[in-house]
Structure formats: structure tokens, C-alpha cells
């Protein structure tokens, strides 16, 4: 894996690239961390004609090997056991710390062989979607496309709610929320719609039927092949419209 010098250490990152290179895409992982499934998704996106970088955003808590799940995530029990011990990492990564890290990730992506100069895309899965949205608001001149797939916690009453990033953003968005996600209810989706409209942003903001939080992750109990295929097809179309 690539080693990225960071404000508070070194972050490992997966890099996948189309043979001829292409626009850059920054992929933010879910809470389960960098693992074969994240590499699979990065490779799939790269195959569309992009250079993809997926960093270990929990580098302050340990290396990829240190933080790797040890149980069977394909069972609800295995997923629950993982979150009992590893869930706090999400709390450790505050909005301020994420903002400190973004420039290093963007710079590392820009330095990869074959990356075409110009705007980038970003996509996050689960909690990674919040990072993607924050980045799009903090670097509007850099991010032309942003996707948050089965992401909870986008709409909150907090002073640092990810929703507020839309006020300064210029990207086109894809939000593909699960219909059985307590962290992204129909009311939350409606609030997101209102914020997108107020900011004058182009977006696809949908609830994916018969899907649960994490539905693109084939190594977990949340896997839904049909929903995953649909969401990734929508992501591909977003990148074609904005980056290709």
C-alpha cells in the first residue's frame, strides 16, 4: 500500500488505476476499514477510466493490519461484535481532524501516476460518505462529483453537521440511502433535498428499496447485490457526467 505522510502520522492507502490513467477519485472507506472489498470497489471504479485512492482514515488508531476485522462480518453477530470494539474509532475522527487530513489525501491523489489534472470525484461508503460531503464543501474548486452511499448521520442539529458543507459546494451529488437506515430516515432525506435545492446544487437523492445500511459491502451481512449494482451504476454515470 501507499504510505501517505499525514499531520498526525502516516496513513496507508489503496491505489487502483486504469491502464491509461484518468481523472482522480478519492474513495472514503466504511467503518470496517481497508480490506479486499474496498480494493474490489476501487478497482471497479478504476476500470471505468480513473485513478482511485482509498486512505486508511483511522490511521491515528492503528495500521490497516492492526484494525482489520477478525470475526465473520457476514453474520449480524459478527458485525455487532466488531462495532462493540471498533465503533469508537468513528468518534475519534472528528470533523476538525478530518479537515486536517483532507489536503494530504488530495495531494497524494494528485501525485499518482496517470492522474489527469483537473477536478476530482469523491465517494464514501457508510461513514465515509460524511467525509466525502465535508471534503466537497471544503474544497469546492477541486471536487466536481461527490457520492455518499448508504450514509447515515448526514443530517444533524450539530454545528458541524455534514449537511452544512453543501452551502459552499459546487459538485454534483449522488445520495443513495438505504430504506432501512435509522440514521437516514425519509425525513432526513427530505431535509437533504431542501438543503440541496437551497444551495442550487444538482443531485440525485434517493432511498434504495429493500436495502439496509452497508448494502454494497459483499463481505458483510448487509450485502444486497441488486442494490449495490444499481448504486455503483449511478456512481459511474455521475463520474461520466462530471469528470470524463
N, C-alpha and C positions, 0 to 999 in steps of 0.2 A: 504494500500500500504506500501511497504518497505520504510524506511527512510534512505537515504544514506548521511553520513557526507561528505561534499564537500569542496573544497578550499575556496569557497565564500558563504557558506550557507548549506542548506540541500535540497537534491533532492529526490522527491518521485519516486518510480519505481514500475511497474507491474512485478510480478514474476509468471510464469507458469511452471509447472514441470510435466514430465512423472512420473507415479506411481513408477517406479524403478529408477528414476533419469537418468542421461546420460551426455554426453558432454555439455558444456556450450555454449550458444548462446546469444550474445549481440545484441539487436534489437534497432535501432535508428528510432524514430518516424518521421512523416512528420510535416509540419508546423502547422497543426491543433491540435497537442498535444496528450497527453494520453487521451484516451476515449474508449468506448466499442469496436469500430472497431479495435483499436490497440490490445486490450486484446484478441479479437477473433483470430487475426493473431498469436499472441504469443501462444495462447492455441493450435492452429492448428500445429504450429511448435513443441511445447512440445509433442503433440500427436505422433509425429514421433519418439520420444525417446530422448528428450533433456530437459535441464533446461534453460529457457529463461528469461532474464532480460531486461526490456524496461524502461529506465530512462526518467524523465522529463528534457530534456536538456536545457530547458528555465527556470530553477529554479531561476536564478538571476532576472527574470522578474516577478515571482509570482508562486503560487502553481498551481496544476492541476485545482483546482476549480476556482481560480482567472482567469485563462487563457482559460477556456473552451469556445468553440463557443456557441453563444446564438441564432444565426439565423439558417435558414434551408440551410445546405450546399448542399442539393440535387438540388438546383437551381443555375444557373450561377450568379444570383443577390446576392444570399446568400453567395456564395463563394467570390464574389467581395467585398461585404461589410466586410467580415471577414478580407481579406487581407488589406483593407484600414486602419484598426485599429491595426491589429496584425502582418502584414508583417514585420515591422521594427525589430521584435524580431530576425529574421534571421540575420539581420545586426549586432545586438548586440553580437551574438555568433561568435566572430572572430576565426580564426584558432588558435591563441595563447591561447585563453580561452578554446577552445575545447581540446587542448593538455594538458592543466592543469587538465581537468576533466577526461581524459581517464583512468589514473591509478586507480582512485576511483571506476569507473564503473567496470573495470576488477577485482579489488579486491573484490567488493561486489558480483559479479557473482561467483567468486571462492569460496566464503564463504557460498553459498546457499546449503542447504541440498540436497544430491544426486548428486552434480556436480562431474563428473569424472575428476580426474587430467589429464592434458594434454592440447593440443591445443584447441582453441575455434573457433567458427564461428561468423561472424557478418553480419548483413543485415540492410540496411537502405532504407527507402521509401522516395521518393522525396528528400528534402534537407537532410534527414537522410543518404542518400547514400553517400553524400560527407563526412560525419563524419565516416562512415564505412570504406571508402577508406583511409582517413587520418590515422585512427587507424591501418589499416593493414600495412601501411608504417612505422609507429612509433613503432609498437610492432611486428615485423616480426617473432620473436621467439614464439609469443603467438597465432597469428591469422593464421589459416590454410585455412580458407574459407571466402570469402568476396563477398557480393552481393549488388549491387546498382540498385534498381528497380524504373523505371520512374524517374530518377535523372537528373536534369539539372545542368549546371554550373560545370561539371567535367573538361572541357577543357577551360582554360582561359589563358590570357597572364600575369596574375598576378604572383608575386614572390612566392605566397603561393598557387598556383593552385593545386587542389587535384590530378591532373594528375602526379605531381612530386613525389607523395608518392610511385608510382609504382617502382621507381628506387631502393628502399631499401626493397621492399616487397618480400615475398616468398609464399603468398597464391595462391590458385586457385580462379578465379574470375567468377562472373556472372554479366553481364551488360544487362539489358532488358529495352531498351529505347523506349519511345512512338514515333510513326511516325509523330505525330502532336505536337512536342515539340520544340519550338523555341530555347530553351536552350540546346538542344542536337540534332543538325541537322545531316544529313548524313556526312557532312564534319567533325563535331566533332567526330562522331563515327569512321570515318576513322583515325583521329588523335589518338584516343584512341587505335585503332588497332595497329597503328605504335608504340605507346609507350609500349604496352604490348609485342609486338614482340621484341623490343629493349631490354626490361628487361628480356626476356626469360621466360615469365610467361604463364601458361596455363589459358585459359579464353574462355568463351562463351560471345560474344559481338554482340548482335543482336538488330535490330529495330523491335518492335512488331507492326504488321499492324493494321490499323483501331483502334488505341488506342490514347488517349490523356494523358497528364501529370496527374498522380494520378489515373490511371486506376484500381488499386487494392482496392481503397477505396470505399466500398459499401455505405457509408453514405454521398457521395458527388456526384455532377453532372458529375464527370469524370468516374464513375464506368463503367467497361466493364467486364462482368462476364467471357467471354471466355478468354480474355487476362489475367485476374487475375488468372484463373485456370492454364493456361499454365505457367505463370511466377512462381507461387508457386510450380508447379510440377518440374520445372527446379531447383528451390531452394532446394527442397527435395533431388533431385538427386545429387546436389553439396555437400550437407552435408553427404550423404551416402558415396560418394567417398572420402571425406577428413576427416570426423570425426568418422564415425561409425566403 
